Amino acid sequence: MEEIQPISADLLRGGVNNVGDVTGWSAFMSGLGVTCIIVYVVRAWLLSRIFKKAKVSRWKAWVPIVNEWNYLKIGGRSGGNVFFGIGGSLLLSIGMVSQGYFSIDKTLVMAPVLCIITLVLAITCLVIYAYKIIASTWNIQKKLGKSGWFIILFFINLIAPLWLWILALDGSKWNDKKGIPSIK
């Protein structure tokens, strides 16, 4: 089995002989950055529409972390659960960097046992966070009068924005008595 190689130090230092590789990579990363910004703006706008129905200030949909915090709250979960997602992501990043996957000289190599512990903690945090998001999603759609099968749209990765579009733009009214009550 072939060992995963870190990013080449030559590439990071700009010592690549093939200019096409660097310009292609730059174009790809620029396109990815623009795409991420567009997705964020559309998602924030749709969340602001859902927040309006739930009588939550619309500006909260535009602020990173605050939007997830309030999404969890209107879904009947504690906003503090957002830290499971942040913690899991940070642990995963620390584990990858410490193993040298993104290191130039591979001096930051963590002991295998610590790497396994970091990975297990990261996955545990991310699974807990995913559960909280799914539970909140279930309650939000119930509060907007949608049936249980509607969550299937949320689970299909490419159609998840469709779930948001429908809930944000249809004429449904917020009913906090359905599902777990929102946390104020």
C-alpha positions as CSV (number, residue, x, y, z in Angstrom):
1,M,0.0,0.0,0.0
2,E,1.4,3.4,-1.0
3,E,2.1,5.9,1.8
4,I,0.3,9.2,1.6
5,Q,2.9,11.9,0.8
6,P,2.7,15.4,2.3
7,I,2.4,18.5,0.1
8,S,5.8,19.0,-1.7
9,A,8.0,21.5,0.0
10,D,9.1,22.6,-3.5
11,L,5.5,23.4,-4.4
12,L,5.0,25.5,-1.2
13,R,8.3,27.4,-1.8
14,G,7.4,28.1,-5.4
15,G,10.1,26.0,-6.8
16,V,8.0,24.0,-9.3
17,N,9.4,23.7,-12.8
18,N,6.0,23.4,-14.5
19,V,4.2,26.8,-14.3
20,G,1.0,25.2,-15.6
21,D,0.7,23.2,-12.3
22,V,0.8,26.3,-10.2
23,T,-1.5,28.4,-12.4
24,G,-4.0,25.6,-12.6
25,W,-3.9,25.1,-8.9
26,S,-4.3,28.8,-8.3
27,A,-7.3,29.0,-10.7
28,F,-8.9,26.0,-9.0
29,M,-8.5,27.5,-5.5
30,S,-9.8,30.9,-6.7
31,G,-12.8,29.2,-8.2
32,L,-13.3,27.2,-5.1
33,G,-13.1,30.3,-2.9
34,V,-15.7,32.2,-5.1
35,T,-18.0,29.2,-5.0
36,C,-17.7,28.9,-1.2
37,I,-18.6,32.6,-0.8
38,I,-21.6,32.3,-3.1
39,V,-22.8,29.2,-1.2
40,Y,-22.4,31.0,2.1
41,V,-24.3,34.1,1.0
42,V,-27.2,32.0,-0.4
43,R,-27.3,29.8,2.7
44,A,-27.2,32.8,5.0
45,W,-30.0,34.5,3.1
46,L,-32.2,31.4,3.3
47,L,-31.4,30.9,7.0
48,S,-32.4,34.6,7.6
49,R,-35.8,33.8,6.0
50,I,-36.3,30.8,8.3
51,F,-35.1,32.8,11.3
52,K,-37.7,35.5,10.4
53,K,-40.4,32.8,10.6
54,A,-39.1,31.7,13.9
55,K,-39.0,35.3,15.2
56,V,-35.2,35.3,15.5
57,S,-33.2,38.4,14.4
58,R,-32.3,37.9,10.7
59,W,-28.8,39.3,11.1
60,K,-27.9,36.3,13.2
61,A,-28.1,34.2,10.0
62,W,-25.2,36.1,8.5
63,V,-22.6,35.7,11.3
64,P,-20.5,32.5,11.3
65,I,-21.0,30.3,14.4
66,V,-23.9,32.6,15.5
67,N,-26.0,31.2,12.7
68,E,-25.3,27.6,13.7
69,W,-25.9,28.5,17.3
70,N,-29.4,29.9,16.6
71,Y,-30.2,27.1,14.1
72,L,-29.7,24.6,17.0
73,K,-31.7,26.8,19.4
74,I,-34.8,27.1,17.1
75,G,-34.5,23.3,16.6
76,G,-34.8,22.8,20.4
77,R,-31.1,22.1,21.1
78,S,-28.6,24.0,23.1
79,G,-26.6,26.5,20.9
80,G,-23.5,25.4,22.8
81,N,-23.5,22.1,20.8
82,V,-21.9,24.1,18.0
83,F,-18.6,23.6,19.9
84,F,-18.8,19.9,19.1
85,G,-18.5,20.8,15.5
86,I,-15.7,23.3,16.0
87,G,-13.8,21.1,18.4
88,G,-14.1,18.1,16.1
89,S,-12.8,20.1,13.2
90,L,-9.9,21.6,15.2
91,L,-8.9,18.1,16.5
92,L,-9.0,16.7,13.0
93,S,-6.9,19.6,11.7
94,I,-4.4,19.3,14.6
95,G,-4.1,15.6,13.9
96,M,-3.4,16.1,10.2
97,V,-0.9,18.9,10.7
98,S,0.9,17.1,13.5
99,Q,1.4,14.1,11.2
100,G,3.1,16.2,8.7
101,Y,0.4,16.1,6.0
102,F,0.6,19.9,5.7
103,S,4.1,20.4,7.1
104,I,7.1,21.5,5.0
105,D,9.8,19.7,6.9
106,K,7.8,16.9,8.8
107,T,9.2,18.0,12.2
108,L,5.8,18.0,13.9
109,V,5.1,14.2,13.9
110,M,2.9,13.1,16.7
111,A,3.2,9.7,18.4
112,P,0.8,7.1,16.8
113,V,-1.1,6.6,20.0
114,L,-1.8,10.4,20.3
115,C,-2.8,10.5,16.7
116,I,-5.4,7.7,17.2
117,I,-6.7,9.4,20.3
118,T,-7.0,12.7,18.5
119,L,-8.8,11.0,15.6
120,V,-11.2,9.2,17.8
121,L,-12.0,12.4,19.7
122,A,-12.5,14.3,16.5
123,I,-14.8,11.7,15.0
124,T,-16.8,11.5,18.3
125,C,-17.2,15.3,18.4
126,L,-18.3,15.4,14.7
127,V,-20.8,12.6,15.2
128,I,-22.4,14.3,18.2
129,Y,-22.6,17.5,16.2
130,A,-24.1,15.8,13.2
131,Y,-26.8,14.2,15.5
132,K,-27.6,17.6,17.0
133,I,-27.9,19.2,13.6
134,I,-30.2,16.4,12.3
135,A,-32.4,16.5,15.4
136,S,-32.7,20.3,15.1
137,T,-33.5,20.0,11.4
138,W,-36.2,17.5,12.2
139,N,-37.8,19.8,14.7
140,I,-37.5,22.9,12.4
141,Q,-39.3,21.2,9.6
142,K,-42.0,20.0,12.0
143,K,-42.5,23.5,13.3
144,L,-42.9,24.7,9.7
145,G,-45.6,22.0,9.1
146,K,-43.6,19.6,7.0
147,S,-44.1,15.8,7.3
148,G,-41.3,13.4,8.4
149,W,-40.4,12.3,4.9
150,F,-39.4,15.8,4.0
151,I,-36.0,15.3,5.9
152,I,-35.0,13.0,3.0
153,L,-34.2,16.2,1.0
154,F,-31.8,17.3,3.8
155,F,-29.9,14.0,3.7
156,I,-29.3,14.0,0.0
157,N,-26.1,16.1,-0.1
158,L,-26.7,17.8,-3.4
159,I,-30.3,18.5,-2.6
160,A,-29.8,19.8,1.0
161,P,-30.0,23.4,-0.4
162,L,-33.4,22.5,-1.9
163,W,-34.6,21.6,1.7
164,L,-33.5,25.1,2.8
165,W,-35.0,26.8,-0.3
166,I,-38.4,25.2,0.3
167,L,-38.6,25.9,4.0
168,A,-37.4,29.5,3.6
169,L,-39.5,30.5,0.6
170,D,-42.8,28.7,1.0
171,G,-45.7,30.1,2.8
172,S,-45.4,27.9,5.9
173,K,-45.9,29.5,9.4
174,W,-43.8,28.8,12.4
175,N,-45.5,26.8,15.2
176,D,-43.3,26.3,18.2
177,K,-45.8,23.9,19.7
178,K,-44.9,21.3,17.2
179,G,-41.7,19.4,18.1
180,I,-39.3,20.4,20.9
181,P,-39.8,24.0,21.8
182,S,-37.2,26.5,20.7
183,I,-34.6,27.6,23.3
184,K,-34.8,31.3,24.0
